[in-house]
Amino acid sequence: MNVLWLQSGGCGGCSMSLLCADTTDFQGHLRDGGVNLLWHPSLSMASGEEVIALLHSVQDGGTRLDALCVEGSLLRGPNGSGRFHMLAGTGLPMIHWVRELAAKAKHVLAVGSCAAWGGITAGGDNPTDACGLQYEDDRIGGLLGADFRSTSGLPVINIAGCPTHPSWVIDTLMALAADGFAADDLDPLNRPRFYADQLVHHGCTRNEYYEFKASAEKPSDLGCMMEHMGCKGTQVHADCNTRLWNGEGSCTRGGYACIACTEPGFQEPGHPFHETPKLAGIPIGLPTDMPKAWFVALASLSKSATPKRVKNNAVADHLVVKPAVRKTRLK
């Protein structure tokens, strides 16, 4: 499967993350999975005229393009010209090349939340008129339009994340190379279901604190970060706490609240990332699928039943009270 990777308006963090893939031979890992990386701006030796010749070959049909990966948001400004981001040596804006190559590609992948929704680059006043490939935040459209379909019949595959987990990217490419990916494998926002049907909350090491609503009050505390510290892990679609980063870490395991980086609009939540907005003392962002009345009732019961060990440990940076030793036999 021939893969071409372009970087548009972004920080390059998804490419940096990709290099943390769990393999000692990155290029060999792709090759063994049937993936041929035609070109990547940071990982390939070719540059200048060689790359321009490759782009023209794809455009003219001389080189088959199975997957076009775009990292970074698409900069349409000023005034729709795209001239805020010119592809060096071609005299043409990046958005021109993305449109041309997307029309030739069997599959089109938005790698990262910038390419998927616009992301950080589209925040604030958005002076560059940045957008995603097929979305602007949660509004379908983007650069390619709501009706775009690649030659396989699929819409843009949104591998959202800031940055993406390397396995989300590699597993998607491997599935496409094996013809094992179809429309049913995409969620309602066209994210791969193998990670987007999970919640960050699943596998979180702070779940005991969450169950008893024993909450952290400052960044170093061990307790649940939902109530006060802005954590959205109970609402956010990703498998970060079961598919660990570098084999051992995640945001919440490092003491940082989940800021919903796989979701549209995460860059402008309407409140400080480290604070939980509340109404009458109740967090506005409740766990997915949970009615407010149930949450209030269960939270009240949970707090009243919180063991002293959990309550004390929640507001400390180490285990103050160790779990008691009990016999586990029924007799």
C-alpha positions in Angstrom: 0.0 0.0 0.0 1.6 3.3 -1.2 1.3 6.0 1.5 2.1 9.7 1.0 2.3 11.9 4.1 1.9 15.7 3.9 2.3 18.1 6.8 0.2 21.2 6.8 -0.6 23.8 9.6 0.5 22.1 12.8 3.4 21.4 15.1 4.6 18.1 13.7 3.7 16.4 17.1 1.9 13.5 15.4 5.0 12.6 13.5 7.1 12.9 16.6 4.6 10.6 18.4 4.7 8.1 15.4 8.4 7.6 16.1 7.5 6.3 19.5 5.8 3.3 17.9 6.6 0.1 19.8 9.1 -1.4 17.4 12.9 -1.4 17.0 12.6 -1.1 13.2 10.0 1.5 12.3 10.5 1.3 8.5 10.6 -2.5 8.7 7.5 -2.6 10.8 5.6 -0.8 8.1 7.1 -2.8 5.3 6.2 -6.1 6.9 2.6 -4.9 7.2 2.5 -4.1 3.5 2.9 -0.4 3.9 5.2 1.5 1.5 5.9 5.0 2.7 6.4 6.9 -0.6 7.4 10.1 1.2 7.3 11.7 4.6 8.7 15.3 5.0 10.7 14.3 8.1 11.4 10.6 7.6 12.3 10.4 3.9 15.6 11.3 2.2 14.0 12.7 -0.9 13.5 16.5 -1.2 13.1 19.3 -3.7 12.7 18.2 -7.3 12.4 14.5 -6.4 9.4 15.2 -4.2 7.8 17.5 -6.8 8.3 14.9 -9.4 6.6 12.3 -7.1 3.6 14.6 -6.6 3.2 15.1 -10.3 3.5 11.4 -10.9 0.6 10.8 -8.4 -1.4 13.6 -10.0 -0.9 12.2 -13.5 -1.7 8.6 -12.4 1.8 7.3 -12.9 2.2 6.4 -9.3 -0.6 4.7 -7.4 -1.7 6.4 -4.2 -3.4 4.1 -1.8 -3.4 6.4 1.3 -2.9 10.1 1.6 -2.1 11.1 5.2 -2.4 14.7 6.1 -1.0 16.0 9.4 -1.9 19.6 10.5 -4.9 21.8 9.7 -5.5 23.2 6.2 -4.8 26.9 5.9 -7.3 28.5 3.5 -6.4 32.1 4.1 -6.0 34.8 3.1 -9.4 35.1 1.4 -9.6 31.5 0.3 -6.3 31.7 -1.6 -4.4 29.3 0.6 -1.3 31.4 0.2 -0.5 31.4 3.9 1.0 28.0 3.2 2.7 27.4 -0.1 4.3 24.1 -0.9 7.9 25.0 -1.5 9.1 24.7 -5.1 5.7 24.3 -6.6 4.3 27.8 -6.6 1.0 26.4 -5.4 -0.7 26.4 -1.9 -0.8 23.2 0.1 -4.6 23.1 -0.1 -4.3 22.8 -3.9 -2.1 19.8 -3.6 -4.3 18.2 -0.9 -7.4 18.6 -3.0 -5.6 17.2 -6.1 -4.1 14.2 -4.3 -7.2 13.4 -2.3 -9.1 13.0 -5.5 -6.5 10.3 -6.6 -6.2 8.5 -3.3 -7.9 5.2 -2.4 -8.1 6.4 1.2 -7.6 9.8 2.9 -6.5 10.0 6.5 -6.6 13.0 8.8 -3.7 12.4 11.2 -4.3 14.3 14.4 -7.0 16.7 15.6 -5.7 19.6 13.6 -6.2 17.6 10.3 -9.5 16.2 11.6 -11.2 19.2 13.1 -8.9 22.2 12.7 -7.5 21.8 16.2 -5.2 24.2 18.0 -4.3 25.9 14.7 -8.0 26.9 14.3 -8.3 28.3 17.8 -8.9 32.0 18.8 -9.6 34.4 15.9 -8.3 31.8 13.4 -6.5 34.4 11.2 -5.3 31.7 8.8 -8.8 30.4 8.3 -7.6 26.9 9.3 -9.9 23.9 9.1 -9.9 20.1 9.1 -10.0 18.0 6.0 -13.7 17.2 6.3 -14.7 19.0 9.5 -14.6 22.4 11.1 -14.8 21.4 14.8 -18.0 19.2 14.9 -19.5 20.8 11.7 -19.0 18.6 8.6 -17.5 20.4 5.6 -13.9 21.4 6.0 -11.6 21.7 3.0 -12.9 18.8 1.0 -16.6 19.2 1.7 -19.3 17.1 3.3 -19.8 14.9 0.2 -16.2 14.0 -0.3 -15.4 10.3 -0.6 -12.1 8.8 -1.6 -12.0 6.3 -4.4 -12.7 3.5 -1.9 -16.0 5.1 -1.1 -15.0 6.1 2.4 -15.0 9.6 3.9 -11.9 11.1 5.4 -10.7 8.7 8.2 -10.2 11.0 11.3 -7.4 9.6 13.5 -8.0 12.3 16.0 -5.7 13.1 19.0 -3.3 15.8 20.0 -1.0 14.1 19.4 -2.2 10.8 18.0 -1.1 7.5 19.7 1.4 5.9 17.3 -0.6 2.6 17.3 -3.8 4.4 16.3 -2.0 5.5 13.1 -0.1 2.3 12.4 -3.1 0.0 13.2 -5.3 2.0 10.8 -2.7 1.8 8.0 -2.2 -2.0 8.6 -6.0 -2.6 8.5 -6.3 -0.6 5.3 -3.3 -2.5 3.7 -5.0 -5.8 4.6 -8.4 -4.6 3.2 -9.8 -5.1 6.7 -11.3 -1.7 7.2 -14.8 -0.6 6.1 -17.4 2.1 6.8 -18.7 0.2 9.8 -15.3 0.5 11.4 -15.8 4.3 11.7 -17.7 6.0 14.6 -20.2 8.9 14.0 -17.3 11.3 13.7 -15.5 9.0 11.3 -12.8 8.0 13.9 -11.6 4.4 13.9 -13.8 2.5 16.3 -11.0 0.3 17.6 -9.9 3.2 19.8 -12.9 5.7 19.6 -15.4 3.2 21.0 -13.5 3.3 24.3 -13.4 6.0 27.0 -10.2 7.5 28.5 -11.9 6.6 31.9 -11.5 2.9 31.1 -8.4 1.6 32.8 -7.7 4.9 34.7 -5.6 4.1 37.8 -7.7 6.7 39.7 -10.9 4.8 39.3 -11.2 3.9 42.9 -11.1 7.5 43.8 -13.7 8.2 41.1 -16.1 5.6 42.5 -16.1 7.2 45.9 -15.9 10.8 44.5 -12.7 11.3 46.5 -11.3 14.2 44.5 -7.9 15.8 44.0 -7.7 19.4 45.0 -4.3 20.3 43.6 -2.1 18.9 40.7 0.0 16.5 42.8 -2.9 14.8 44.5 -3.7 11.2 43.9 -7.5 11.6 43.8 -10.0 11.7 40.9 -9.5 14.9 38.8 -13.0 15.1 37.4 -14.7 17.1 40.2 -12.2 20.0 40.5 -9.2 19.6 38.1 -11.0 19.6 34.7 -10.6 16.0 33.8 -13.0 14.9 31.0 -11.9 11.2 30.8 -15.4 10.0 31.5 -16.6 11.7 28.4 -13.8 11.4 25.9 -13.4 8.7 23.2 -10.0 7.1 23.3 -8.2 4.1 24.8 -5.3 6.0 26.4 -5.4 4.2 29.7 -5.6 0.7 28.2 -3.3 1.4 25.2 -0.5 3.1 27.1 1.9 5.6 25.7 5.5 4.2 25.4 4.1 1.1 27.0 3.6 2.6 30.4 2.0 6.1 30.6 -1.0 8.3 29.9 -2.0 11.9 30.8 -4.0 10.9 33.9 -1.2 8.5 35.0 1.2 11.4 34.8 -1.1 13.5 37.0 -2.6 15.6 34.2 -6.4 15.9 33.5 -7.8 14.6 30.2 -8.5 17.7 28.1 -10.5 15.8 25.5 -7.9 16.1 22.7 -9.6 13.5 20.5 -12.8 15.5 20.4 -13.9 18.4 18.2 -13.4 21.9 19.8 -11.1 20.6 22.6 -8.8 23.6 22.0 -11.5 26.1 23.3 -13.4 24.4 26.1 -14.8 27.6 27.4 -13.0 27.3 30.7 -9.4 26.8 31.9 -8.2 23.3 31.1 -7.3 22.7 34.8 -10.7 23.7 36.2 -14.0 21.9 36.2 -16.9 24.2 35.4 -19.9 23.7 37.7 -23.5 24.8 38.1 -24.8 24.8 41.7 -21.7 22.8 42.7 -22.4 20.1 40.1 -19.9 19.5 37.2 -21.4 20.6 33.9 -19.7 17.8 32.0 -21.1 14.6 33.4 -20.0 11.1 32.5 -21.2 10.0 29.1 -24.8 8.6 29.1 -25.3 9.5 32.8 -28.4 11.5 33.7 -27.7 14.4 36.1 -30.2 13.2 38.8 -28.5 9.8 38.9 -25.0 11.4 39.1 -26.1 13.6 42.0 -27.7 10.7 43.9 -24.8 8.3 43.4 -22.2 11.0 44.1 -23.9 11.8 47.4 -24.0 8.1 48.4 -20.4 7.5 47.3 -19.0 10.4 49.3 -20.8 9.3 52.4 -19.4 5.8 52.0 -15.8 6.8 51.2 -13.3 4.8 53.3 -10.9 6.9 55.4 -8.0 5.5 53.4 -9.4 6.7 50.1 -10.4 10.0 51.5 -7.0 10.8 53.0 -5.0 9.4 50.0 -7.0 11.5 47.5 -5.6 14.8 48.7 -2.0 13.6 49.1 0.8 13.0 46.7 1.6 9.5 48.1 -0.2 6.8 49.9 -0.8 8.1 53.4 -2.9 5.2 54.5 -2.1 1.7 53.1 -4.8 -0.8 52.3 -5.6 -3.0 55.3 -4.7 -6.7 55.1 -7.9 -8.9 55.3 -8.5 -12.5 54.8 -10.2 -13.1 51.5 -11.6 -16.6 52.2 -15.3 -16.9 52.8 -14.8 -19.0 55.9 
